[in-house]
Amino acid sequence: MFRIIEAAGGVVNNPEGKILFIRRLGKWDLPKGKMEKGESREESAVREIEEETGLKDVELVQFINTTYHIYIERNGEKILKCTHWFEMNFNGEDTSKPQIEEGITEVAWKTIPQIESEVFPSTFQNIKLIVKEFWDSEK
């Protein structure tokens, strides 16, 4: 009934304690994307983050969780998307720039107050859950 798509992405944080977000289709999101054949979840998460944000040398720390959501393609096909989320660190030179061809219009580092006031009102429920789960694991 559903075509299953596996994806991977991450909660990327920097030494200042900020988290990296992307803006796509008017909503804040975490960088993520479809896994390629033969790729591990971890490899896919790092590749997608680097492609979507322009950062290099993102360091994978640990698995956070997997989220699931359903959507319908323009052709009517029903999709079940499973996204595997990882905690990531970044402390290199900030070369971030949005991957325009993927519909990303902005890449931004956000503080906790900015996430609560700007990101959470304009994001998906699954993104809120993963960010909160990441915060809980940091305590």
C-alpha positions in Angstrom: 0.0 0.0 0.0 2.9 2.3 0.7 6.3 2.7 -1.0 8.9 2.9 1.8 11.7 5.5 1.5 14.5 5.5 4.0 16.3 8.7 4.8 18.9 10.0 7.3 19.8 13.3 8.8 21.0 14.9 12.0 20.9 17.4 14.8 24.1 19.3 14.2 25.4 21.3 17.1 28.4 23.6 17.3 30.7 24.6 20.3 28.4 27.5 21.1 25.5 25.1 21.7 23.6 26.2 18.6 21.7 23.8 16.3 21.8 23.9 12.5 18.5 24.3 10.7 17.5 24.6 7.1 14.5 26.5 5.7 12.6 24.7 2.9 9.1 25.5 1.5 8.6 28.1 4.3 9.3 25.7 7.2 12.3 25.2 9.4 13.7 21.7 9.2 16.7 19.6 10.1 19.0 18.6 7.2 18.2 15.1 5.9 17.7 13.2 2.7 17.2 9.9 1.0 19.7 7.1 1.5 21.5 5.9 -1.6 22.0 2.2 -2.5 24.8 0.6 -0.5 25.1 3.5 1.9 24.9 3.0 5.7 22.5 5.2 7.7 25.5 7.0 9.2 27.2 7.7 5.8 23.9 8.9 4.4 23.3 11.3 7.3 26.7 12.9 7.0 26.5 13.1 3.2 23.0 14.7 3.2 24.0 17.2 5.9 27.1 18.3 4.0 25.2 18.5 0.7 22.2 20.5 2.0 24.2 22.9 4.2 27.6 23.3 2.5 29.4 22.3 5.7 32.5 19.9 5.6 33.8 17.5 8.2 30.6 17.0 10.2 31.3 14.6 13.0 28.8 11.8 13.7 28.3 11.3 17.5 25.4 8.8 18.0 22.0 7.6 16.9 19.0 9.6 18.3 15.9 7.9 17.0 13.9 7.1 13.8 10.8 9.0 12.8 8.0 8.0 10.4 5.7 10.1 8.3 3.3 9.5 5.5 2.8 11.7 2.4 1.2 11.5 -1.0 3.2 12.2 -4.2 1.8 14.4 -6.9 1.0 11.2 -8.9 -1.1 9.9 -6.0 1.5 7.3 -4.8 1.5 6.9 -1.0 4.9 7.1 0.7 6.0 6.0 4.2 9.2 7.8 4.9 11.5 6.5 7.7 14.1 9.0 8.8 17.1 7.9 10.9 18.4 10.8 13.1 21.9 11.2 14.5 23.5 13.6 16.8 26.4 15.5 15.0 29.1 17.9 16.0 30.6 20.6 13.9 33.5 22.9 14.9 35.1 23.7 11.6 35.0 26.8 9.4 31.3 27.8 8.8 31.0 27.4 5.1 27.2 27.0 5.3 25.1 27.8 2.3 21.7 26.5 1.2 21.4 23.8 -1.5 19.1 25.9 -3.7 18.4 23.0 -6.1 16.8 21.1 -3.2 14.5 24.1 -2.5 16.5 25.1 0.6 16.4 28.9 1.0 18.3 29.4 4.3 20.8 27.6 6.6 21.0 29.0 10.1 22.5 28.2 13.5 19.8 28.7 16.2 20.1 29.1 20.0 17.6 27.4 22.3 15.5 30.6 22.7 15.4 31.0 18.9 14.4 27.4 18.4 11.6 27.8 20.8 10.3 31.1 19.4 11.1 30.9 15.7 11.6 27.2 14.7 9.0 25.4 16.8 6.0 27.5 15.6 7.1 26.9 11.9 8.3 23.2 11.7 6.9 19.7 11.7 5.9 17.7 14.8 8.6 15.1 14.1 11.3 17.8 14.1 10.1 19.1 17.5 10.2 15.5 18.9 13.8 14.9 17.6 15.1 18.2 18.9 13.5 17.6 22.3 14.9 14.1 22.4 18.4 15.5 21.6 18.0 18.1 24.4 16.9 15.4 26.9 20.0 13.2 26.0 22.3 16.2 26.7 21.1 16.6 30.3 
